[in-house]
Amino acid sequence: MPEPARTERDAIEKKFKKDRQSFEDDLAGYLGMVNKFKEAGNLKQMDDHLEHILALKEHLERAQFDAEKLREKEVLLGWDASEFEKLTEAIEKLHPYDDLWELVYRFTSEADIMFPIPTRLSSLNTLFPY
């Protein structure tokens, strides 16, 4: 018959493994979301892209915190701390998209200030008087 302390440790390890696997599944989902930005090139959806990037950055920041907590628990259990490579990969892959869409946002904002819509429309009418 197993001793109570061993049974309790086994239960703790089992729950921890389940929690860690759930976390890794979340990381895979975040990485999938980042990879979808390869297809995001429509300027008309700029605001949506920026919102998605912001939300994803918040999720990844929270995931960094959660990863550190999981590593601490692994060490307490006497295990090697996990690297969570998908977390690092998602953060690294998101960075260029964040920079790109931030640049697009700044460019369009400044273009709107420098060239208000009526000015742009009238110059188009001059170029294309049909």
HUHU-V925900 format. One line per field, one symbol per residue. ss: DSSP state (H for helix, E for strand, C for the rest). burial: 1 if it has 9 or more other ideal C-beta (glycine too) atoms within 8 Angstrom, else 0. Layout:
ss->???
burial->???
//
This chain:
ss->CCCHHHHHHHHHHHHHHHHHHHHHHHHHHHHHHHHHHHHCCCHHHHHHHHHHHHHHHHHHHHHHHHHHHHHHHHHHCCCCCCCCHHHHHHHHHHHHHHHHHHHHHHHHHHHHHHCCHHHHHHHHHHHCCC
burial->0000001001011001001100110111011011001001000001001101100110110011011001101110100001010111111011001100110110010001000000010000000000
//
